[in-house]
Amino acid sequence: MLKVVIIGHAEMLANLIAGALDAKCDIVGVLRYETVKCNWLVNKVRDFILPTVDYSYIKSYQLNDIKVKSVNSEAFKKEILKLNPDVIIVGTWCERLKKEIINLPKIAFINAHPSLLPKYRGPNPYLEVIRHQETKSGITFHLMDENYDTGAILLQREVEVGKFDTSKELKEKIIRKTREAVCELLGNLEEDFIIPLVQNEEKATYYPHIKKDEVMIDFEKSADEISVQVRAFYPWYNCFFEYKNQFFTPDAYKTRVIIPEDDKFKDTPVGTVVYKCSKNREIQVLTGDRKIIQFCHVRLYGKIKRFFTRPYIKFFVNEN
């Protein structure tokens, strides 16, 4: 029976735990992202009032909840040396690991990365997969090294990316796939039936953290690009567009592309509001490819302003 330590965050951590349990592994320790990020009192209150799914797994199966402030700390190193795991698996984490930590487990330190490596390395693979309009993504389990997402691949499983998926739906699909994939991976490791595959660097892509200006909508772009942008950034970031020095946030599920009849807006400037409806909080704007981007359920940006979205659209937004 493999001895496993699992490190991670929220639903990804919960599904890694579930998959390891399915594989009949001995989970000797779990380290949650919240333990590193927040102080012990905040965690204690949160776990009591609104326990997360990963914490519920830990309590239900009476797992060893490791209490350290960093995976690179001496405290973590001592804990791992005491637990002596065969495998450490990490999924969704906030720190770059030192080589001495990576070398601690007897068999391997493995990362669960939510893309089909070597494509979409980096911190925002869900977002970038949607933004680049891929039709497939998935989960990759690879050996850890000192670089980000570059280690040899142990196992990959694909998921389909739906035409109107946001990053939220893609994340949910991949996390569900993670449970069965990690179960298969651990079974293969126990049977010594796995050959690491070196990543093809010629096919590698890496995308860094999002910059603030990337959330702004540019109507010079095509309507399809804007629609994809809004879906890709949801649920982690709100996209914005500006109208008369006010900012609106669109709803990722209520954004559609409309192809106008004939040359109706042939001479209309890009960025013009061609239709509005205060009841539906709807604004339609002409885009750079002469199509229309339809935003329904928009909101004015601001905790107070958002409650005045309908009257603002009715009295201050002018359509062509």
ZILIN-V137687 format. One record per residue. PSI is psi in degrees with one decimal (999 if undefined). D_LAST is the distance of its C-alpha to the last C-alpha in Angstrom with 2 decimals. Layout:
# ZILIN-V137687
[[PSI D_LAST] [PSI D_LAST]]
This chain:
# ZILIN-V137687
[[125.7 69.48] [137.5 66.95] [125.3 66.49] [138.2 62.82] [136.0 60.88] [133.0 57.14] [133.9 54.65] [-161.0 50.98] [133.8 48.18] [-132.1 46.91] [-35.7 46.32] [-45.8 47.40] [-44.4 50.66] [-41.4 51.20] [-29.2 50.91] [-41.5 53.18] [-47.1 55.70] [-42.0 55.40] [-38.8 55.89] [-36.6 58.90] [-40.7 60.39] [-34.8 59.85] [3.6 61.78] [34.9 64.63] [160.2 64.44] [102.3 65.95] [104.7 63.09] [-8.8 65.08] [149.4 62.23] [132.4 58.52] [119.6 56.55] [147.3 53.20] [-38.8 50.36] [-32.2 50.34] [-36.5 53.96] [-40.0 53.12] [-40.8 49.85] [158.8 50.80] [163.4 53.99] [-33.7 56.45] [-43.4 55.78] [-44.8 52.02] [-41.0 52.87] [-43.4 55.56] [-45.4 53.32] [-43.0 50.48] [-30.4 52.95] [-43.7 54.40] [-46.7 51.23] [74.8 48.82] [137.7 50.74] [166.3 48.83] [-35.6 49.62] [-39.7 51.61] [-36.7 53.66] [-39.6 54.36] [-44.9 55.81] [-44.1 57.93] [-42.0 59.37] [-39.8 59.85] [8.7 61.81] [50.3 63.45] [154.7 62.37] [108.0 63.31] [100.1 60.35] [133.5 60.87] [89.5 60.33] [163.9 59.72] [-1.5 57.10] [145.0 56.60] [-17.1 57.55] [6.6 58.92] [159.4 61.21] [-33.1 64.98] [-43.1 64.70] [-42.7 62.68] [-45.9 65.09] [-39.8 68.07] [-42.7 66.49] [-40.4 65.87] [-34.3 69.38] [-41.5 70.73] [-29.7 68.66] [55.5 69.39] [153.3 66.54] [-39.6 66.48] [140.7 62.69] [130.2 59.90] [133.7 56.38] [136.7 53.28] [113.9 49.76] [94.2 46.87] [166.7 48.51] [2.4 47.84] [150.1 50.78] [126.9 52.07] [141.9 55.57] [154.8 58.68] [-40.1 61.01] [-28.4 63.86] [-42.1 61.74] [-32.4 60.58] [2.4 64.26] [-46.9 65.39] [155.6 65.24] [-37.3 68.05] [-57.4 65.92] [152.2 62.33] [116.3 59.42] [137.4 56.42] [140.8 52.68] [106.0 50.21] [127.8 47.02] [58.1 43.96] [172.1 43.13] [86.5 45.03] [149.0 46.74] [4.7 46.96] [144.4 43.17] [48.1 41.04] [159.3 43.66] [-176.6 42.58] [-11.3 41.31] [55.0 38.06] [-36.7 38.91] [-49.9 36.87] [-47.5 33.68] [-34.6 34.41] [-44.8 35.38] [-45.0 32.04] [-31.9 30.11] [9.1 32.09] [42.3 31.51] [151.9 35.22] [-11.9 36.49] [146.2 39.71] [-159.0 40.95] [-163.3 44.01] [136.6 46.74] [127.4 49.24] [122.3 52.56] [156.9 54.02] [140.5 56.84] [142.9 55.96] [-169.1 56.64] [-7.5 55.77] [171.4 52.45] [116.4 49.26] [32.3 49.20] [-9.4 51.51] [164.1 54.65] [140.5 56.15] [132.6 54.52] [-35.9 56.62] [141.5 54.35] [145.5 50.78] [137.9 49.02] [155.8 45.66] [154.2 42.81] [141.4 39.88] [116.5 36.35] [155.1 34.02] [-35.9 30.69] [19.7 28.81] [140.3 31.45] [176.7 30.68] [-28.1 33.39] [-49.0 34.74] [-40.0 35.60] [-43.0 37.03] [-44.7 39.19] [-41.0 40.50] [-45.7 41.47] [-40.9 43.27] [-37.5 45.08] [-39.5 46.33] [-28.5 47.59] [-38.6 49.30] [-51.7 51.85] [-32.0 53.36] [-43.8 53.08] [-31.2 55.01] [-45.2 57.61] [-43.9 58.14] [-49.1 58.27] [-35.0 60.89] [-42.4 62.93] [-39.1 62.96] [-40.3 63.99] [-33.2 66.83] [2.4 68.09] [39.0 67.70] [68.7 65.60] [135.6 62.79] [113.2 62.29] [138.3 59.76] [117.9 57.44] [134.9 56.52] [143.0 52.78] [105.2 51.65] [-22.5 50.28] [-23.5 48.72] [2.2 46.25] [140.3 45.67] [145.1 42.30] [134.4 41.85] [125.5 38.77] [-172.8 39.26] [149.2 37.77] [140.0 34.01] [154.6 32.75] [-39.2 30.43] [-11.4 27.64] [-13.3 27.55] [-10.4 25.78] [135.1 22.63] [128.0 19.77] [111.6 18.75] [-5.8 15.54] [-20.9 17.32] [170.6 19.55] [158.9 19.28] [-37.8 17.92] [-41.1 21.59] [-41.0 22.82] [-43.1 20.54] [-44.4 21.60] [-40.9 25.18] [-47.1 24.95] [-41.5 24.00] [-36.3 26.81] [-39.6 29.31] [-17.9 29.14] [135.4 29.55] [7.6 31.77] [-29.0 33.09] [146.5 30.02] [132.7 26.57] [157.4 23.72] [149.6 21.07] [150.9 17.63] [139.9 16.66] [116.0 13.82] [50.5 14.80] [12.5 18.42] [149.4 18.45] [135.0 19.39] [145.7 18.61] [124.4 21.06] [161.6 20.17] [124.1 22.73] [-26.3 24.52] [-4.1 25.22] [33.8 21.75] [124.5 19.90] [158.0 19.25] [131.8 18.03] [133.2 16.06] [114.6 16.49] [155.5 13.84] [135.5 15.51] [-134.5 16.68] [43.0 14.55] [-37.1 11.31] [32.4 9.39] [-40.2 12.43] [9.5 11.22] [132.9 8.16] [144.3 9.78] [139.2 11.32] [-1.7 10.54] [136.7 6.74] [117.3 6.03] [-11.5 4.89] [146.6 7.17] [153.8 9.60] [109.1 13.06] [-31.4 15.45] [-44.6 18.44] [3.1 18.32] [50.8 17.03] [135.9 14.41] [128.2 11.55] [133.3 10.27] [140.0 9.67] [132.6 10.02] [176.9 13.64] [-24.0 16.12] [16.4 17.47] [21.7 14.24] [-179.8 14.53] [133.3 12.65] [123.8 14.47] [118.5 14.55] [116.5 16.07] [155.1 17.77] [34.5 20.22] [160.6 18.88] [142.5 20.80] [141.7 20.62] [130.9 23.40] [140.7 26.53] [-34.7 29.25] [-45.1 28.26] [-34.1 24.53] [-27.1 24.00] [-11.1 25.19] [20.9 22.33] [-47.6 19.51] [-51.3 18.53] [-32.3 18.50] [-44.3 16.64] [-41.9 13.73] [-41.8 13.99] [-21.2 14.30] [-15.9 12.95] [124.9 10.00] [127.1 6.70] [155.1 3.78] [999 0.00]]
